């Protein structure tokens, strides 16, 4: 039996397609929007997100990035708390345990003696730095005899990093 295109078209049953407007809240005659995909023969109507939704999404994404960055950035050991933990009489190894072994850059190295009868003693000033924060520790014969710290506030730290970023892109910041 030979089938023609017209006979084949008559046999084929096409589903009816209805245009559906989005459901209004509180309209008992309409099903909620997400159930339209479950009803055969109905194509759900999609709207583009509003401007407010786009702005809220952008702000939420930005806040999420900042929070993740804040939580994932390694913390510095050059802090006011660690500065307060250092006291006279501590050894160099105790200080490096507090401030980290990666720092401790010698700034000044020399020999000193109080008078002619005393033997020469080695002394040095070492610094630990991270961003705008710097801690100087003076050692005599490997023992702490003094310290000085420059610890920036959160606002000063933010300004310091902003200036560094501006310098990288070629902007002069006075």
ZAMARGU-4260 file (C-alpha; in steps of 0.2 Angstrom, whole numbers, plus 5000, padded with zeros to 4 digits):
<rodrens>
0) 5000/5000/5000 | 5007/5017/4995 | 5005/5031/5007 | 5004/5049/5001 | 5010/5064/5011
5) 4992/5070/5013 | 4986/5053/5020 | 5001/5053/5032 | 4996/5071/5038 | 4979/5066/5041
10) 4985/5051/5052 | 4996/5062/5062 | 4988/5070/5077 | 4996/5086/5083 | 4994/5092/5101
15) 4986/5108/5103 | 4996/5122/5110 | 4988/5135/5121 | 4996/5152/5126 | 4997/5154/5145
20) 4999/5170/5154 | 5009/5169/5170 | 5000/5164/5186 | 4995/5178/5197 | 4997/5176/5216
25) 4980/5172/5223 | 4971/5168/5207 | 4963/5152/5211 | 4959/5148/5192 | 4978/5148/5188
30) 4990/5135/5192 | 5007/5140/5199 | 5020/5144/5186 | 5031/5129/5189 | 5017/5117/5187
35) 5014/5122/5169 | 5029/5111/5163 | 5020/5096/5171 | 5004/5098/5161 | 5005/5091/5144
40) 5001/5102/5129 | 5005/5118/5138 | 5020/5128/5135 | 5025/5139/5150 | 5028/5157/5146
45) 5045/5164/5153 | 5048/5182/5157 | 5065/5191/5158 | 5071/5195/5175 | 5067/5213/5181
50) 5081/5226/5183 | 5079/5225/5202 | 5082/5206/5201 | 5097/5209/5191 | 5104/5222/5203
55) 5101/5211/5218 | 5109/5196/5210 | 5124/5207/5205 | 5126/5214/5223 | 5123/5196/5231
60) 5137/5190/5219 | 5149/5204/5224 | 5146/5202/5243 | 5149/5183/5241 | 5165/5186/5232
65) 5171/5198/5245 | 5166/5186/5259 | 5175/5171/5251 | 5190/5182/5248 | 5190/5188/5266
70) 5189/5170/5273 | 5201/5162/5261 | 5215/5175/5262 | 5229/5169/5273 | 5230/5179/5289
75) 5246/5188/5293 | 5256/5185/5309 | 5261/5203/5310 | 5247/5209/5321 | 5245/5219/5337
80) 5241/5203/5347 | 5257/5195/5342 | 5267/5211/5345 | 5260/5211/5363 | 5266/5193/5365
85) 5284/5198/5362 | 5294/5203/5378 | 5311/5206/5383 | 5322/5190/5387 | 5314/5180/5373
90) 5325/5170/5361 | 5326/5172/5343 | 5317/5155/5340 | 5303/5160/5352 | 5300/5176/5342
95) 5301/5167/5325 | 5288/5154/5332 | 5276/5169/5335 | 5280/5180/5320 | 5284/5166/5307
100) 5301/5161/5301 | 5299/5168/5284 | 5301/5186/5291 | 5315/5191/5302 | 5324/5201/5289
105) 5340/5209/5297 | 5339/5228/5296 | 5354/5233/5306 | 5368/5221/5312 | 5383/5226/5323
110) 5393/5224/5339 | 5391/5234/5355 | 5399/5235/5372 | 5394/5246/5387 | 5412/5250/5392
115) 5430/5245/5390 | 5429/5231/5403 | 5415/5222/5394 | 5416/5210/5380 | 5409/5214/5363
120) 5391/5208/5361 | 5382/5205/5344 | 5366/5214/5342 | 5354/5216/5327 | 5337/5223/5323
125) 5326/5212/5313 | 5309/5216/5305 | 5294/5207/5300 | 5282/5215/5288 | 5265/5212/5280
130) 5257/5226/5270 | 5258/5242/5280 | 5261/5232/5296 | 5279/5231/5302 | 5287/5224/5318
135) 5305/5228/5323 | 5313/5218/5336 | 5331/5221/5343 | 5341/5206/5349 | 5357/5207/5359
140) 5366/5190/5359 | 5350/5182/5352 | 5339/5188/5366 | 5325/5202/5364 | 5330/5218/5372
145) 5318/5230/5363 | 5303/5230/5350 | 5294/5243/5340 | 5278/5240/5330 | 5269/5250/5316
150) 5252/5242/5315 | 5239/5250/5303 | 5221/5251/5306 | 5208/5243/5295 | 5206/5259/5285
155) 5224/5262/5283 | 5227/5244/5277 | 5213/5246/5264 | 5221/5263/5258 | 5238/5255/5257
160) 5232/5240/5246 | 5222/5252/5235 | 5238/5263/5233 | 5247/5247/5228 | 5234/5242/5216
165) 5234/5259/5208 | 5252/5259/5206 | 5251/5242/5197 | 5239/5250/5184 | 5249/5266/5182
170) 5239/5278/5193 | 5248/5290/5204 | 5241/5292/5221 | 5247/5306/5232
</rodrens>
